[in-house]
C-alpha cells in the first residue's frame, strides 16, 4: 500500500464541511480485499481493538486496505481525545487507487495519525509489535503542543457559538475574529484595543501602585530597591513582614511573601534578581489571595487562590505526597490543562525549611504542608470560585483599577480577609494589576462553578448581533467567472463598499492590484479577508484551489455558478465527468449561509439542480423568461433575473426592476450574449448582497470591458479600420459563445488566432477548432508556453485535426510564438475585417496588442 499526495483541506471542501486530511492510496491487487490477507484482520484487532466493525463501503463487496487506513487514522485520533467523526474512502477510475479522507481537529495531529495508521497496518500485516498506547500518547502530546490553550480556546468557542468566524494567525495564541474591516484580534487574554502604554504600566508594579493610589484604590506601601541592604532598609521603613518581588514580574515568578528576617529577605532578593534587575519591597498584607477578573467595565469573575500544598497522611513523605497530587489528570506541565503540576524547586524546598520540614519529612495525618507562600496557578496552586460573594464596592474598586491602568481585560490581585466586605474595612489592598491575565482559574476552578469568561470577552469585542462578517460573494463555473467577479466587485464599489477581489489575474483591494498571477485559490482569498480596508469580498473560485485546500471561509453570503456546460479540465485530479465537476463546483452553493443567496443559471440543467443543495435562498437567471425552471421559480414568488424586449429584468412577486441593456456597455447593446449572462449573474449577486438599484445602475453604466478593466474578456480594439477582439476563451463552450457574439458583428473577412492548453483532453482541444472552422475564413494556429506536458507540435496537430472538415476556413497557418502569431494576424488585416485573438499570456499579450494599436493610430 502506497500513500501519496497528502493534502490538508483547511476549509469546506469536496467531501464535507470538516477540515480533513486527504491522501491518494494505491493498493496492490491482493490489498483490494483484506480477505486476501490471511489473519490480517485478527492481528489488527489484537493490536487496535478500538477500530470497531469493518464493513464493505459503497457498493463494493470487499474491504480494501485503503478503507482500513481511513478507519484506523480516524479512530486513533478519537482515542487520543480529538473530536473527529468523519472519514471516507472513494475509489477512483484507476484500479487499486483510492482517495482517503479523514477529518482532523488539528492539522499536525491529522497528518501524524495517517502516518501512525500506516505503521499500525504494516505491523498487523507483518505480525510485528506496535505500541498503540505510545502512539496515542504521541498524538495527545502533539495535540497539546499545537492546539489552543484553555484560555484562548474558551474565547474561540464563545465566538463560534455566536457565528463569528475565527482564524489562528500564529502557532501561539494570536487569533483573528471576523473578516476584513470588521475583524478583531486577540493575543491570549489581551485584545487589540489594549494600548501598549497600558500594558507597560501594568508591568511596572511601582507605577501601577502610584496610579491606583491616586485613584483612591487601596494599595500596600512600598518602594523600589537597589540591593539587599537597601531592601532591608525599605523593610525597616515599611515594617515587617514584607513582600519582595521583581518590579515587572508575572505569574508569581521570583515573589517571596511574609518575609520576617534578614536571611529570608536576602534569599528573596536573590530569587527576584533571577528574573529582573529592578526589585520592589512592599508591606505584606495578611489575608487571602484573590484574583478579580475585569472585562470591559464589569467584574466577571473572582477566585480565591491557595498556594500549592499537600495534606499529610502519616505515611508518605512530602515528596511522595506531591507526586501523588501531580497524578491528577487536571494537572499538566504547561498551561494546556486546568491546573499545573506542583514544582519541587529551590523555592519549595526553602518554604519547607522555613517550616522545619524537608522533602523527605512525613507530615502527620491532616497536617497541611505549604510548598510556596504565593498562591499562583502556574506554580501548582489551586483556586476556588467566589464570584457570587464579591461585595459591590470591592467590584467597583477592581473596575476602577483596570480603568486607571487602561486595560480592557485585567486581572486584579487583591489581598484581604474576605471579599464579602469593602477592602478599606479590613486593611486589605490591591497588590498587582495584570495585563493578559490567566483565565484557567475562572474557566475550571478547583472548587466552585466555572464562569463564562470567553463569552464576556467576545461580548466586549463584538456588540450584540454583530458577527464580524463582511459580505462574501463566491463565483465559480466553467466560463465567465472572471468577468462576473470583476463586475460584481464594481457594483459593490459603486454602492460605497471598499471591495476586495481575487481572480485569475490577481488580488485587488479597492481596484488596486496588490498581487498578480492566478489568484483564484484559497490562499489569496484568505489574504483579502485579512485586509483591514475591505468591507466586502468577491472571490473567483477555481477548481484547483478547491481541490488543494477547500474554501478559505466557512460560509459565504452569495454563491454564483455561471455555467457548467460541457465542462473544462476534465480528466485531471480524478474529476473525470460532468457529474464530478458539478459536485466540486457546488461546494460554494452548499456553503451559502442561512439567509444567503445562491445565484444559479437556470438554462444550464446541471447548475439549476444545485438549488436543492443550498441552505440559503435561490435566484435563478436566464435570458429566456419562459424557461420552465424560471417560470416555476417566479410563480413561487422567488427571485429571477431575465431579458425581455432589450431590458434586463429583476423580479420577485410584485417587485420588478428593468434596466435597458443599451445602458450596459459590456453587452454592446445586448448583442453579446455571454456578456448578457455575466451581467445577469452579477446583478443577481449584487441584489443578494443588498446593493441599492441606483448603485447597480451606476455600476453597470460605468463598467466597460476594456483591457484595463476586464483584461482578456472580450476586449475590443480598432486597428486600421478593422475590429480586433482579444479574449481568454480556452474551452469549447467559451469558443462557441465567442463565435455567437462575433457573428452579430459585421465583417468582410474573419480571422482567428488560437492555441490550446496542453492539459486539456485531446477531444477538447480538437473541438475548439471544429467550432472555429465553421465561422472563420482564416485560422492562425500558434504554439507557445501552453504545452503543459505535451510534446512539441502535439497541440498544433490536434488543432489542425479539428479543421479537417472545416466548412468555411480556407487559410491555415502554423506559427511558433504567441506574439509572432498576433503580429502576423494584424499584418493581414484590412479595413472592415474582424480578428479574434485567443490569448494565453493575458497581460503581456494585451500590452502587445495595445502597443500595436497605438502605433497604427
TORVOFI-800485 format. One line per field, with one value per residue (C-alpha): y, z, x; residue number from 1; chain. Coordinates in steps of 0.05 Angstrom, whole numbers, m for minus. Example, Ala and Ser with C-alpha at 12.3 -4.5 7.8 and 13.67 -1.06 7.14 Angstrom:
v = (m90|m21)
w = (156|143)
u = (246|273)
seq = (1|2)
mol = (A|A)
***
This chain:
v = (0|67|133|195|267|281|346|387|411|471|493|465|420|368|317|354|417|389|403|339|304|275|223|182|109|56|m17|m79|m130|m172|m110|m96|m142|m155|m224|m240|m225|m286|m269|m194|m172|m213|m188|m116|m125|m153|m90|m40|m68|3|2|m27|m62|m68|m68|m62|10|40|m12|m54|m125|m125|m83|m54|m37|37|34|3|60|110|78|69|141|166|121|136|209|194|150|206|252|291|308|276|235|240|197|169|125|134|90|126|102|77|5|m1|74|108|176|172|230|235|292|328|379|398|390|364|312|290|281|244|198|179|161|121|85|63|38|0|m33|m54|m83|m123|m149|m169|m193|m146|m106|m38|3|33|68|101|122|152|188|216|242|272|306|335|357|392|426|455|466|530|532|531|607|624|563|588|654|617|572|632|665|603|599|669|651|694|665|658|646|628|676|644|578|613|647|703|695|739|741|766|789|850|917|884|838|840|806|776|750|702|745|811|847|892|953|948|1000|986|1040|1007|941|976|1008|941|911|967|949|1012|1059|1017|1027|1102|1109|1065|1105|1169|1137|1122|1047|1015|990|966|1015|1000|1024|1001|977|971|917|872|927|976|923|913|987|991|934|972|1035|997|949|874|828|848|821|823|814|835|904|878|803|758|690|697|686|709|731|718|736|743|759|769|761|788|718|709|777|763|697|732|786|733|697|761|781|717|747|822|874|921|896|920|914|927|914|843|843|784|750|710|719|736|745|791|790|853|852|919|955|894|847|779|730|724|667|655|626|578|563|494|448|376|343|292|220|199|150|185|238|308|289|227|268|318|261|234|303|312|248|287|288|361|378|387|417|478|519|468|438|470|460|459|407|427|443|417|471|514|559|499|470|538|544|475|495|556|509|460|408|374|338|272|293|252|300|277|258|320|366|420|430|493|490|563|626|657|629|626|572|570|544|490|529|519|565|569|610|666|709|709|732|796|859|914|962|910|901|976|982|927|961|1028|996|967|1033|1073|1030|1028|953|923|854|858|811|848|815|831|810|815|772|768|796|799|869|931|929|991|958|903|937|898|923|911|886|877|892|843|850|787|751|676|651|579|591|620|571|509|526|472|486|523|535|557|626|645|685|671|699|762|775|763|810|863|852|849|883|840|819|833|770|805|781|821|801|747|732|667|656|592|559|538|605|678|673|729|779|764|772|839|865|844|879|941|942|934|990|1034|1023|1052|987|980|916|863|816|754|725|693|760|777|804|872|918|977|968|967|904|883|814|788|719|666|684|644|598|600|629|694|695|688|747|790|772|794|863|918|961|910|918|864|809|776|711|674|602|556|480|476|513|476|410|432|464|474|542|599|613|574|608|659|706|695|638|647|589|618|552|482|467|413|426|440|408|340|282|319|304|249|298|258|270|329|300|300|373|394|361|401|467|463|466|541|531|482|532|591|618|611|673|679|670|621|652|597|592|564|550|500|438|417|484|490|424|454|493|432|435|504|527|596|621|617|669|638|675|660|702|665|681|624|574|523|529|605|604|557|597|662|633|614|688|679|719|714|755|751|791|819|865|891|901|863|849|831|807|778|776|846|877|889|928|940|961|979|937|995|1027|968|977|909|876|921|938|867|836|797|740|712|782|789|725|752|816|777|736|798|837|778|774|848|843|785|827|882|933|990|992|1062|1035|975|1020|1066|1007|976|1042|1053|982|980|916|948|915|954|937|866|842|784|786|808|868|905|948|988|972|1009|1003|930|903|864|825|795|741|687|635|567|512|491|526|591|586|573|634|677|654|670|740|758|732|791|839|857|838|829|774|738|711|678|665|605|556|502|487|420|397|391|326|314|319|386|416|389|411|484|487|446|504|557|523|538|612|639|648|647|607|620|565|581|543|577|569|530|460|436|369|358|342|396|405|359|414|446|377|368|438|425|359|398|437|375|382|458|486|558|562|567|592|559|578|547|595|589|643|678|749|727|700|764|807|761|766|842|849|813|856|904|956|923|857|824|785|745|733|679|700|657|706|755|816|811|796|854|901|877|888|956|978|957|993|1057|1054|1046|1104)
w = (0|m22|8|m33|m44|27|29|86|67|113|97|70|12|m38|16|75|116|161|159|134|110|40|12|m51|m31|m81|m63|m95|m124|m60|m18|m55|m4|66|58|14|71|117|190|178|210|273|282|271|324|374|366|360|382|383|307|312|255|185|131|55|35|m21|m70|m62|m34|m7|42|11|54|38|76|136|134|136|196|235|224|247|309|331|335|370|422|432|452|387|369|300|268|192|144|74|22|m51|m109|m170|m242|m234|m209|m138|m127|m75|m45|31|71|147|190|237|292|287|222|252|291|228|188|244|253|180|187|250|219|162|211|251|188|168|237|232|163|183|253|287|351|351|415|410|478|457|391|427|476|416|385|451|460|390|402|467|433|374|398|431|507|550|558|484|468|511|473|407|429|451|384|346|387|363|290|289|243|270|243|281|260|294|326|392|418|368|337|289|295|238|169|135|164|218|244|315|343|410|438|495|542|511|457|400|433|492|487|493|546|589|584|603|663|687|682|725|793|826|775|779|854|846|796|837|900|861|842|915|907|969|956|1002|1019|986|941|893|920|891|933|993|1042|1010|1011|1086|1097|1060|1101|1165|1138|1120|1178|1176|1148|1075|1005|957|883|813|794|729|741|725|743|813|789|838|891|964|1014|1090|1098|1172|1176|1141|1118|1086|1053|1025|996|968|936|903|877|850|817|775|737|737|759|787|854|895|970|998|1060|1068|1074|1114|1088|1029|958|909|834|807|732|699|626|597|652|691|743|711|757|823|854|920|905|950|948|926|985|1007|1066|1107|1116|1169|1120|1058|1053|1026|961|954|971|916|866|885|875|808|783|779|704|711|725|669|656|619|611|569|629|682|737|737|770|836|825|873|864|909|929|950|990|1022|1042|1073|1110|1139|1170|1195|1141|1085|1022|1059|1121|1135|1156|1208|1188|1167|1172|1117|1084|1042|987|967|1001|939|910|835|790|747|807|825|866|866|860|889|853|897|843|876|942|918|952|903|930|920|848|838|863|816|756|777|780|710|681|715|682|616|609|574|604|672|728|794|852|918|988|1044|1094|1053|990|1027|1054|1028|1023|1068|1125|1132|1116|1051|986|912|903|828|763|706|631|592|656|660|655|676|749|726|670|711|784|832|872|852|786|722|694|621|611|536|526|565|523|458|481|491|421|385|403|408|338|306|277|249|179|115|52|13|m58|m86|m162|m199|m265|m330|m366|m348|m277|m281|m316|m267|m208|m235|m249|m181|m147|m189|m169|m95|m101|m133|m71|m27|m2|m2|m41|m44|m103|m126|m196|m246|m258|m186|m119|m118|m59|m77|m151|m139|m156|m98|m126|m197|m226|m218|m150|m154|m96|m21|m2|m39|m11|60|48|26|89|130|99|145|87|59|71|21|m17|m85|m98|m163|m140|m187|m183|m168|m102|m81|m92|m58|6|3|15|52|93|128|95|41|33|m42|m86|m162|m211|m282|m320|m326|m400|m427|m372|m373|m347|m345|m332|m282|m208|m213|m238|m300|m314|m315|m253|m217|m238|m215|m147|m139|m164|m120|m57|m55|m61|m4|39|30|98|122|96|40|m35|m88|m158|m209|m285|m298|m371|m350|m321|m283|m249|m237|m200|m148|m119|m77|m43|m12|58|31|m20|m95|m151|m220|m282|m356|m418|m432|m380|m408|m384|m342|m283|m285|m293|m234|m190|m206|m194|m124|m110|m112|m147|m222|m270|m345|m410|m441|m502|m494|m419|m362|m313|m240|m209|m145|m132|m148|m149|m218|m237|m311|m338|m412|m439|m484|m419|m404|m447|m434|m471|m533|m531|m511|m573|m538|m507|m459|m431|m420|m379|m339|m326|m303|m255|m228|m218|m182|m136|m120|m106|m60|m20|m13|m61|m79|m150|m161|m146|m192|m249|m239|m235|m300|m337|m315|m325|m394|m418|m434|m425|m362|m330|m353|m385|m433|m430|m499|m504|m569|m608|m673|m716|m782|m793|m773|m709|m663|m604|m551|m505|m459|m483|m475|m478|m528|m491|m489|m562|m581|m540|m574|m643|m627|m605|m664|m714|m695|m713|m787|m822|m893|m873|m806|m778|m712|m674|m628|m589|m540|m468|m465|m400|m435|m465|m539|m556|m520|m560|m626|m613|m608|m680|m703|m679|m708|m775|m789|m771|m794|m861|m835|m775|m748|m701|m653|m603|m543|m467|m460|m478|m405|m414|m488|m538|m586|m642|m609|m592|m661|m692|m652|m671|m744|m739|m716|m782|m826|m842|m836|m877|m880|m865|m927|m899|m842|m816|m762|m722|m665|m612|m587|m603|m671|m687|m663|m707|m767|m758|m751|m813|m855|m833|m880|m869|m848|m826|m758|m720|m657|m618|m565|m519|m469|m433|m416|m390|m438|m499|m485|m475|m541|m578|m546|m567|m639|m639|m613|m663|m720|m698)
u = (0|29|4|19|m3|m26|m64|m95|m165|m168|m239|m305|m287|m309|m321|m351|m354|m299|m225|m194|m131|m137|m89|m83|m75|m54|m66|m36|m85|m82|m95|m160|m193|m167|m199|m140|m92|m95|m100|m93|m159|m149|m78|m102|m156|m107|m65|m122|m190|m220|m225|m295|m331|m301|m354|m351|m360|m402|m428|m365|m368|m297|m257|m194|m134|m145|m211|m176|m125|m182|m215|m151|m130|m198|m202|m131|m149|m214|m179|m128|m185|m194|m267|m269|m325|m319|m279|m288|m255|m272|m248|m221|m223|m153|m155|m129|m125|m169|m179|m179|m206|m201|m226|m177|m185|m111|m74|m9|m48|m87|m23|10|m50|m47|27|15|m44|0|53|0|m27|43|55|m10|9|79|58|107|96|62|56|m14|m11|53|22|m38|8|46|m18|m41|27|23|m48|m29|30|m8|m80|m102|m96|m158|m160|m156|m197|m254|m256|m256|m313|m353|m342|m363|m426|m442|m428|m365|m311|m241|m172|m110|m54|5|25|14|m48|m59|m128|m168|m244|m286|m263|m235|m255|m297|m242|m215|m154|m134|m69|m86|m128|m108|m149|m127|m157|m109|m55|19|24|m29|9|74|42|15|85|113|86|113|80|16|12|24|m33|m80|m65|m82|m149|m164|m154|m122|m51|6|62|129|186|239|306|375|410|398|419|371|317|327|326|260|233|250|216|153|153|158|131|143|139|199|188|210|185|155|146|88|58|87|158|211|160|174|119|114|188|205|281|343|361|293|299|368|342|281|324|366|304|274|341|340|280|292|343|290|265|206|195|125|85|59|m16|m43|m105|m127|m102|m158|m158|m213|m223|m249|m272|m292|m330|m352|m324|m339|m304|m268|m228|m193|m124|m89|m14|9|2|m7|m41|m3|m28|24|56|83|138|124|157|113|51|69|79|10|m23|11|m22|m87|m104|m124|m51|m1|67|43|m20|m56|m92|m136|m83|m7|36|68|142|194|246|291|233|191|249|262|189|192|255|221|170|222|210|248|223|232|193|130|73|23|m47|m84|m23|m26|42|50|104|102|79|49|m16|m6|m35|28|66|16|m34|m110|m170|m240|m293|m322|m354|m422|m391|m358|m383|m405|m353|m298|m321|m322|m250|m228|m261|m231|m162|m169|m193|m138|m86|m124|m134|m195|m182|m150|m131|m133|m96|m127|m104|m155|m192|m256|m288|m354|m339|m304|m228|m219|m257|m206|m139|m133|m103|m93|m23|m19|m56|m43|m49|m65|m87|m93|m165|m157|m177|m243|m257|m242|m234|m212|m276|m338|m372|m337|m352|m368|m304|m299|m370|m353|m291|m328|m383|m330|m303|m369|m435|m497|m519|m451|m419|m357|m372|m368|m407|m370|m391|m361|m363|m349|m367|m336|m337|m349|m322|m270|m315|m371|m325|m299|m369|m396|m337|m350|m424|m406|m355|m408|m450|m395|m364|m289|m284|m230|m228|m189|m188|m142|m108|m90|m113|m146|m163|m207|m189|m114|m77|m33|m13|m11|m18|m72|m101|m166|m148|m160|m93|m108|m179|m153|m106|m164|m203|m143|m142|m168|m193|m242|m317|m338|m302|m313|m275|m266|m266|m228|m228|m153|m156|m219|m184|m119|m146|m221|m253|m220|m282|m337|m396|m409|m468|m476|m452|m455|m449|m445|m449|m422|m437|m392|m341|m267|m204|m239|m193|m149|m145|m198|m251|m269|m343|m391|m423|m356|m344|m414|m403|m339|m367|m428|m385|m395|m471|m471|m435|m481|m502|m573|m607|m556|m567|m546|m547|m555|m560|m630|m612|m558|m593|m531|m527|m602|m601|m554|m613|m630|m562|m562|m581|m598|m649|m640|m641|m646|m623|m632|m645|m710|m763|m804|m753|m793|m746|m752|m827|m837|m789|m823|m892|m867|m852|m777|m723|m709|m667|m681|m682|m745|m750|m679|m685|m652|m709|m702|m767|m796|m870|m896|m827|m798|m734|m718|m651|m641|m584|m565|m540|m496|m433|m404|m463|m454|m528|m548|m516|m460|m500|m448|m436|m511|m508|m449|m488|m550|m508|m473|m538|m569|m508|m508|m583|m568|m518|m570|m539|m585|m613|m585|m516|m527|m549|m489|m441|m469|m462|m390|m364|m332|m300|m233|m166|m152|m219|m232|m167|m175|m251|m277|m232|m247|m196|m199|m138|m133|m208|m210|m242|m195|m222|m177|m205|m180|m231|m199|m251|m306|m363|m324|m306|m379|m401|m349|m369|m441|m420|m376|m427|m471|m414|m405|m340|m314|m266|m259|m195|m177|m112|m113|m71|m92|m75|m39|m72|m140|m164|m149|m223|m229|m171|m196|m268|m246|m223|m282|m325|m280|m274|m348|m343|m276|m242|m171|m144|m74|m50|6|48|79|81|17|42|36|68|52|107|130|78|26|m23|m20|m31|m95|m119|m106|m143|m204|m202|m201|m275|m280|m337|m312|m238|m195|m129|m90|m21|22|66|115|105|42|67|92|23|m10|35|22|m53|m51|m8|m61|m119|m154|m208|m273|m241|m252|m199|m209|m145|m149|m92|m55|m8|m63|m26|33|m10|m57|2|30|m36|m47|23|9|m58|m28|29|m21|m66)
seq = (1|2|3|4|5|6|7|8|9|10|11|12|13|14|15|16|17|18|19|20|21|22|23|24|25|26|27|28|29|30|31|32|33|34|35|36|37|38|39|40|41|42|43|44|45|46|47|48|49|50|51|52|53|54|55|56|57|58|59|60|61|62|63|64|65|66|67|68|69|70|71|72|73|74|75|76|77|78|79|80|81|82|83|84|85|86|87|88|89|90|91|92|93|94|95|96|97|98|99|100|101|102|103|104|105|106|107|108|109|110|111|112|113|114|115|116|117|118|119|120|121|122|123|124|125|126|127|128|129|130|131|132|133|134|135|136|137|138|139|140|141|142|143|144|145|146|147|148|149|150|151|152|153|154|155|156|157|158|159|160|161|162|163|164|165|166|167|168|169|170|171|172|173|174|175|176|177|178|179|180|181|182|183|184|185|186|187|188|189|190|191|192|193|194|195|196|197|198|199|200|201|202|203|204|205|206|207|208|209|210|211|212|213|214|215|216|217|218|219|220|221|222|223|224|225|226|227|228|229|230|231|232|233|234|235|236|237|238|239|240|241|242|243|244|245|246|247|248|249|250|251|252|253|254|255|256|257|258|259|260|261|262|263|264|265|266|267|268|269|270|271|272|273|274|275|276|277|278|279|280|281|282|283|284|285|286|287|288|289|290|291|292|293|294|295|296|297|298|299|300|301|302|303|304|305|306|307|308|309|310|311|312|313|314|315|316|317|318|319|320|321|322|323|324|325|326|327|328|329|330|331|332|333|334|335|336|337|338|339|340|341|342|343|344|345|346|347|348|349|350|351|352|353|354|355|356|357|358|359|360|361|362|363|364|365|366|367|368|369|370|371|372|373|374|375|376|377|378|379|380|381|382|383|384|385|386|387|388|389|390|391|392|393|394|395|396|397|398|399|400|401|402|403|404|405|406|407|408|409|410|411|412|413|414|415|416|417|418|419|420|421|422|423|424|425|426|427|428|429|430|431|432|433|434|435|436|437|438|439|440|441|442|443|444|445|446|447|448|449|450|451|452|453|454|455|456|457|458|459|460|461|462|463|464|465|466|467|468|469|470|471|472|473|474|475|476|477|478|479|480|481|482|483|484|485|486|487|488|489|490|491|492|493|494|495|496|497|498|499|500|501|502|503|504|505|506|507|508|509|510|511|512|513|514|515|516|517|518|519|520|521|522|523|524|525|526|527|528|529|530|531|532|533|534|535|536|537|538|539|540|541|542|543|544|545|546|547|548|549|550|551|552|553|554|555|556|557|558|559|560|561|562|563|564|565|566|567|568|569|570|571|572|573|574|575|576|577|578|579|580|581|582|583|584|585|586|587|588|589|590|591|592|593|594|595|596|597|598|599|600|601|602|603|604|605|606|607|608|609|610|611|612|613|614|615|616|617|618|619|620|621|622|623|624|625|626|627|628|629|630|631|632|633|634|635|636|637|638|639|640|641|642|643|644|645|646|647|648|649|650|651|652|653|654|655|656|657|658|659|660|661|662|663|664|665|666|667|668|669|670|671|672|673|674|675|676|677|678|679|680|681|682|683|684|685|686|687|688|689|690|691|692|693|694|695|696|697|698|699|700|701|702|703|704|705|706|707|708|709|710|711|712|713|714|715|716|717|718|719|720|721|722|723|724|725|726|727|728|729|730|731|732|733|734|735|736|737|738|739|740|741|742|743|744|745|746|747|748|749|750|751|752|753|754|755|756|757|758|759|760|761|762|763|764|765|766|767|768|769|770|771|772|773|774|775|776|777|778|779|780|781|782|783|784|785|786|787|788|789|790|791|792|793|794|795|796|797|798|799|800|801|802|803|804|805|806|807|808|809|810|811|812|813|814|815|816|817|818|819|820|821|822|823|824|825|826|827|828|829|830|831|832|833|834|835|836|837|838|839|840|841|842|843|844|845|846|847|848|849|850|851|852|853|854|855|856|857)
mol = (A|A|A|A|A|A|A|A|A|A|A|A|A|A|A|A|A|A|A|A|A|A|A|A|A|A|A|A|A|A|A|A|A|A|A|A|A|A|A|A|A|A|A|A|A|A|A|A|A|A|A|A|A|A|A|A|A|A|A|A|A|A|A|A|A|A|A|A|A|A|A|A|A|A|A|A|A|A|A|A|A|A|A|A|A|A|A|A|A|A|A|A|A|A|A|A|A|A|A|A|A|A|A|A|A|A|A|A|A|A|A|A|A|A|A|A|A|A|A|A|A|A|A|A|A|A|A|A|A|A|A|A|A|A|A|A|A|A|A|A|A|A|A|A|A|A|A|A|A|A|A|A|A|A|A|A|A|A|A|A|A|A|A|A|A|A|A|A|A|A|A|A|A|A|A|A|A|A|A|A|A|A|A|A|A|A|A|A|A|A|A|A|A|A|A|A|A|A|A|A|A|A|A|A|A|A|A|A|A|A|A|A|A|A|A|A|A|A|A|A|A|A|A|A|A|A|A|A|A|A|A|A|A|A|A|A|A|A|A|A|A|A|A|A|A|A|A|A|A|A|A|A|A|A|A|A|A|A|A|A|A|A|A|A|A|A|A|A|A|A|A|A|A|A|A|A|A|A|A|A|A|A|A|A|A|A|A|A|A|A|A|A|A|A|A|A|A|A|A|A|A|A|A|A|A|A|A|A|A|A|A|A|A|A|A|A|A|A|A|A|A|A|A|A|A|A|A|A|A|A|A|A|A|A|A|A|A|A|A|A|A|A|A|A|A|A|A|A|A|A|A|A|A|A|A|A|A|A|A|A|A|A|A|A|A|A|A|A|A|A|A|A|A|A|A|A|A|A|A|A|A|A|A|A|A|A|A|A|A|A|A|A|A|A|A|A|A|A|A|A|A|A|A|A|A|A|A|A|A|A|A|A|A|A|A|A|A|A|A|A|A|A|A|A|A|A|A|A|A|A|A|A|A|A|A|A|A|A|A|A|A|A|A|A|A|A|A|A|A|A|A|A|A|A|A|A|A|A|A|A|A|A|A|A|A|A|A|A|A|A|A|A|A|A|A|A|A|A|A|A|A|A|A|A|A|A|A|A|A|A|A|A|A|A|A|A|A|A|A|A|A|A|A|A|A|A|A|A|A|A|A|A|A|A|A|A|A|A|A|A|A|A|A|A|A|A|A|A|A|A|A|A|A|A|A|A|A|A|A|A|A|A|A|A|A|A|A|A|A|A|A|A|A|A|A|A|A|A|A|A|A|A|A|A|A|A|A|A|A|A|A|A|A|A|A|A|A|A|A|A|A|A|A|A|A|A|A|A|A|A|A|A|A|A|A|A|A|A|A|A|A|A|A|A|A|A|A|A|A|A|A|A|A|A|A|A|A|A|A|A|A|A|A|A|A|A|A|A|A|A|A|A|A|A|A|A|A|A|A|A|A|A|A|A|A|A|A|A|A|A|A|A|A|A|A|A|A|A|A|A|A|A|A|A|A|A|A|A|A|A|A|A|A|A|A|A|A|A|A|A|A|A|A|A|A|A|A|A|A|A|A|A|A|A|A|A|A|A|A|A|A|A|A|A|A|A|A|A|A|A|A|A|A|A|A|A|A|A|A|A|A|A|A|A|A|A|A|A|A|A|A|A|A|A|A|A|A|A|A|A|A|A|A|A|A|A|A|A|A|A|A|A|A|A|A|A|A|A|A|A|A|A|A|A|A|A|A|A|A|A|A|A|A|A|A|A|A|A|A|A|A|A|A|A|A|A|A|A|A|A|A|A|A|A|A|A|A|A|A|A|A|A|A|A|A|A|A|A|A|A|A|A|A|A|A|A|A|A|A|A|A|A|A|A|A|A|A|A|A|A|A|A|A|A|A|A|A|A|A|A|A|A|A|A|A|A|A|A|A|A|A|A|A|A|A|A|A)
***
